[in-house]
Each structure stands twice: as structure tokens, then as C-alpha cells.
Amino acid sequence: MSHTKIMGILNVTPDSFSDGGQFNKVETAMKRVEAMIDEGVDIVDVGGVSTRPGHEEVSIEEEIDRVIPVIKALMRYDVQLSVDTFRSEVAEAAIQAGATMINDQWAGLYDGKMIDIVAKYECEIVLMHNGDGQRNEPVMDEMLVYLLKQANKAEMAGIPKHKIWIDPGIGFAKTRQEEQEVMARLDELVATEYPVLLATSRKRFVKEMIGQNTAPTERDEATAATTAYGIMKGISGVRVHNVGLNVRIGQSMDFLKENEDERHDFS
């Protein structure tokens, strides 16, 4: 049976929009990861820099100081570790500490060394669509060109296709209407045959989808609905805060899709 990967978010920052400051100590980060593992997480994505609106930039040294002790401490657990960074120096330090995936919100465009670093260590990479929000063509047309160009660079650098994930970048450089279009057309990203990672968890898109003035932690059920919808469209994984809920949704949707496929086989 196909298995939708569940990536759990571990923010080791003081200022992330949903859980800033909760897990920015090694001890609390370890407890959070233990809980994620109990809930069935596949990948833990460690982030040392906030991407919320109005966030403050931190130095490469500070990002490394936040992330590396946590990565080293988490090596005792049997779980894949990803690092959410767009800086090659952080990526290389994290991989040397034990991470096997880099989640780059700039798809290798912010730092030209990123793709080569990931290829050097034979790791996986997530390439996310981003930009300044200014475009002269439909969002999906731009996104496909953007992501396929970077994915091709990754393949040319020696990263196998199955290790190159693409992420439509919900919450980044898009209007709500554009995000709705991207969600409706996720199957076009799936058709590229790169694994697709969907990251909607607790974002403004989800808040506006349910039309309520909710706190981030009150958006988990609506996030789970996007997980189910994405799986229907064929995505390979989701990046979420509430691991347990999305594991159950993923298992259920995978089961239903598998049974549907079997029914079609025998029809």
C-alpha cells in the first residue's frame, strides 16, 4: 500500500508564528520529537529561522548554533531528520551532524551552492516555489517552470529524481486566490513525477478557508482536510504541526485510495 509521508515541524526558534519558543532548547526539542515518533512521524523537519511575516534575519552562525545541537541530540532516535534552511553552510553542517534531507524554501536560488552540497552528500532535497509575488503569467505556469528548472539542476548535479521533492509554497508570495488555484491543480505538480510535499499547516490559507478568526493551534482539523485533499490529488507527503491527526488522516486516505485502485483493477 502506498504511504503518504508525514513530516513533523520542529521549530527551534524563539519567534515562529505557531510555536515559537516552545522547542528552542535541546531538552524540549527531544521531548517533542519523542511525542512525534509515538504518533507515527516519518520525517522531523528542524528549522532554525522563522519565516513568519516580519521575522528578523539571523546570522549563519546563529542558525547553526540553534540547529546543530538539536540534530546531534536527535541522532539517538530512529527517524529521518530534515533541516529547513536556504543556506548551504547550515545545510552542510546539518548533514555532517546527521540530517539526510534539506528543505530549501528558495529551491537552491538563494544560495547557488545548495544543490551541489546536497548532491555531494547524496541527500534528499525539497525545492519550494517562492518569489516576490510579482508575476506576468498565471501562478501555475510560473511555478511549473520555476520548479522544473531547479529540479533539473538537481538531477544534473547527481541527485536522483526520487530524492527531489517539490513544494508549491502555500503561504509564500501568493494571493489567497492563487493559493486556491494551486490547491485545485496539485495534480499537475504530481504529474511531473517528482514527489510533492504539501505544507499548509496552520497557515493563513487554512484560516481563511474556514472563515474564522482562529489562533494557529485551532486550525489543525482544517489543515487535516487539506492533507486529505492533497492525498486525493496524489501528493507524497505533508509538512505539519499536529503529527498524530495527520498520520491518522494519511493512513485512512492511503487505505481508501488503495481499495479504489484494487476495485478499478478488477472492474
N, C-alpha and C positions, 0 to 999 in steps of 0.2 A: 504494500500500500504506500502511496506517495506520502511524504511527510513535510508539512509546512514548518520551516524553521522559526523558532521563537527567539528573538534577540532581546535580552533584557537590558534596560538602560541603567547604567550606574554612573551618576554624575558626582565626580569628586571635586566639585566646585562650590564656592560659597554663594553663588548667585544665579543658578539655573532657575528657569521660570516655574517649574513644578516642585522640585525637591532640593533646591539649592541649600547647601549647608548641612543636610541630613547625613551624608555619607562621605564627607571630606576628611575623615580620619580613617586610618587603616583598620582599626578595630570595628568601627561601624560599617565600613565597606565590606569587611569579611562576613559580618552577620547578615548583611543584606544579600550577599551572594549565596550564602548557605540557604537562606529562605528561597531564593530564586531556584536553586538546584532542587530543593524539596518540591517545588512547584512544577518542575519539568523543563526548565530553560535549556536551550541548546547553545546559545552564544551569549556572553556577557560583554556589553559594549561600554568601555570605560572612557569617560570624557573629562578632560581637564580644563576645558574652556567653554564658557557659556555661549550659546548662540541666540539667546533671547533678544528681543528688540532693546536697544540701548545698552547692551552689555559693554563692559570695558575690556580692551585688549590686555593680554598678559604677555610677558616675555617668553621666549622659547625655554629659557632656564626655569622659569616658574612653572610652566606647563609640565616640563619633565619632572620637576620636584613633586608635583601633585600626582602624576600618573605612575611613575616607575615604582615607588614603594608599594603601591596597591597591586600592580601587576605581579611583582615578586611575591607578595604575600598570597596572592590568589593561585599561584602555581601549585599549591598543595591540593587543589580541587580538580576533579576530572570534568572540566568544562572548557569549551573553546573561548579564548579571550580575543576581543577586538578592541582597537583603540580609535576613538573618534577624534581625528586630528587632520589638519591640512598642511602640516609642517613636516618635511622629510626628516629633520633631525629628531623630532619627537617620535616619528614612526620607527626610525631605525633603533633608537634606544628602547622603545617598547617591544619591538620584535626580538631584540637581543635579550630582553628580560623574560620573554616567553609568549608574547602575543603572536597570533597566526593570521590575523585579519586587520586591515586598516580601513576605516570608514572615513572617506575623504569628502567633505561637503562641497569641495571645489573640483572634484573629479580630476585631480592632477594638474589643474590650471593655475592654482595659486603658487604652487611650488613645482617647478619643472623637473625636480629630481625625484619626486614622489613615486612615480610609476616605476622607475628604474630601481629604486630601493626595494619596493615590494617584490619586483621580479627577482632581484638578487637573492632574496631570502625564500623565494618560492611560496609566498603567502597569498592569501586572498585579498581582494580589494573591492570596496564599494565606491562606485562613481555616482555622485549625486548631481542632479541638474540644479544650477544656481545661476545667478546673474544680477543685473541691476534693475530688472523689472521692465526695462525699455525694450520693445521689440516691434518689428515691422512686418511680422508674419504670425500666423496662428501659433499658439503656445506649443501644441504637439508637434508641429512641423519643426520648430526651432529645437525642441527637446530631443527629437529623434536624431537630428543632425549632430547636435552637441554631444549626446551620449554615445552615439555610434562612432563618432570621430575619436573620442577618448578611449572607448573600448578597443578600437582598432589599434591605437597606440599601445595599449596594454598588451594586446596579443602580439604585436610586433616586438615588444620588449621581452616576450617569452612567457607571459602569464597565460595559462590555459583558459579557454573560454569558460569552463565551468567554475573557475575561480574568480571570474569578473562579474560582480553584481552591479546592476543599475538601479538607481533610486530616483523617482520622479521629483523629489524635493518638495513635497507638500509643506507649505509654510514658509517657503523661500522664494522671494522675487516673483510672486504671482498674485493676481487678484483672486477673490473668492470665486468669481465666475470661471476664471481659468482653472482653478483647482477642481471645480466641479467637472469641467471638461476633461481634465486629466484623469480623474477617477473613472469617468464614463468610458474612457478609451485606454484603460490599463492593458487590455488585451493586445493593443498594438505594441506595447513595450514587451509583453510576453512573447509576441511573435518574432522578436529579434533572436530568441533562443538563448539570451543571457538570463541568468536568474534575476528576478526582480524583487527588490526589497521595498516594502511599503512602510512609511514612517509617519503616521498621522497622530500618534498618541498624545491625547490631551491638548492638542493644538487648537488654535483659533478656528480653523476649519471645522473641527468637531463641535466646538462651542456654538458656532453659527448654524451648523447643521441641525442642531436640536432647538435652536431659537431660545436659549435660556441663558441668563447671566450667571453661569456656573463657575465655581472655582475649578482649577485644573484637576484636582483629585475627584471631582464629581462627574468627570467626563469618561469614565472607564467603560461603561456599558455602550455608549455611543462609539467609542473607539473600537470596541469589540465588533460592532456592526460593520465598521469599515474593514476590519480583519476578515470577517465572513464574506463581505462583498469582494474584497481583493482575491480571496482564495477561489471564489466562483470565477473570477476573471483569469486565474491561472498563475498568480504570483507565487514565489518560492519562499518568502519569509516576511515577517513583520518585526518592527522595532518598537517595543512597548515598555511602559512603566509597570502595568499590572500584569505580571507574568502568568499567574495562575488562571485568571479569567481567559486570557488569550490562548493558553495551552488547551483549555477545555474547548474553546471555540474552534481552534485549529484541528484538534482531534476529531471533533464532530463533523466539521466540514470535509476533512480528508476522507472520513468514512463514507459520507453521503456521496462525494464525488466518485469514490472507488466503486460503490454499488451502482451508481449511474453508469459508469464505464462498463461494468460487467453486464448490466442489463442491455446496453447497446450491443455488446459483443454477441449476445445470444438472441437478439431480436431478429 
